[in-house]
């Protein structure tokens, strides 16, 4: 079973970033760590880790500032959602066409 949450210490180690970078991402609301019940340790989910990975790439390799990272990640999320909606539309259309073909074949069979 894959791990669901990572501590800030683990995240720092995994991504070779400073804790300050993680705190800056939180202050820009790019990631949102949570405190798990029964602990006082801040943890991060897989979605946060993916955003952190992209933020690190954008800041280090493309020299994008954190407000720019936030805009890019929001646009990326919007594009992914639009793609899901488009896929749903195509699926519905394919089902509709398939049902029409079945109906036409039945009608032809009844005539013949």
N, C-alpha and C positions, 0 to 999 in steps of 0.2 A: 504494500500500500504506500502510495506516495505521500510525502509530508504535506500538510495543509498550510502551516504557518512557520515562519522563520523569525528568529530573534534579530535584533539590530546587529548584534555581534556576528551572527552567521551571515547576514546580508553584507556587512562590511568586508568580511573574508571572501565571500563568493564573488563579489564584484570588484574587489580591490578599490573601494572608494572610502572616503573619510566619512565619519559619522556626521560631520557638518553638512556634507552634500545631501545626505538623507534628510536631515532636518530642514534644509532649504527646500527640498522637494515637497516636504510636508507643509511648509509655510506657504508655498505657492499652490497648495492643494492638488499637486500632481499625483502624489501617493497619500494614502491615509492609513497609517499604522493604527492598530487597535490594541487595547490592553485586555488580555484574556481573563476570564473570570477566575478568581482564585490566585492570580499572579499580579505582579506589578511590572512585568516585563512587556515592553512594547513589541508587537509581532506584526509581520507583513505576510499577506497572502500572495499566491502565484500571480494574480493580476497586478499587484503592486510591484512585484519583481520584474515583470515584463515591462511595465512603465519605466522602472528604474533603469533597466537595460537600455531601453530606447533613449531615455534622457541622457544617460552616460555617453552613448554613441553620438547623439546630436550635439552635446556640449563639447566633447573632446575632439571629435573628428570633423565636425561641421561648424564649430564655433558659434552655436546657437545659444542665446541667453535663455534663462529659465522661463520668462514670459513667452518667448518664442516656442520653447518646448511644449508648454501648456497648449498653445494654439495648434501646433502640429499634432499633438496627441488627440486633441478634441476633434480636429478634422479627420484624422485617421479613424477614430471611433465612429464618426458620422458616415464615413465612406464604407466601413464594414457593415454598419446597420443598413445602409442603402443597398449594399450587395445582398444581404440576407433577404431584404424585402423583394428585390428583383428576382432572386432565386425562388422565393415563394410564389411570385407572380408566374414565373415560367413553369413551375411545377403545376400550379392550378390550371394554366393554359394547356399543358400537355395532358392532364387528366380530362379536361373538357373535350379536347380534340379526340382523345381515345374513346370517350363515351359516345361522341357523335359518330365515330367510325363504327362502333359496335351497333349503335342504333340503325345506321344506314345498312349495314350488312344484314341485320335482322329484317328490315323492311324489304330488302331485295330478296331475301329468302322466302318471305311470305308471298311475294308477288310471283316468284318463279315456281 
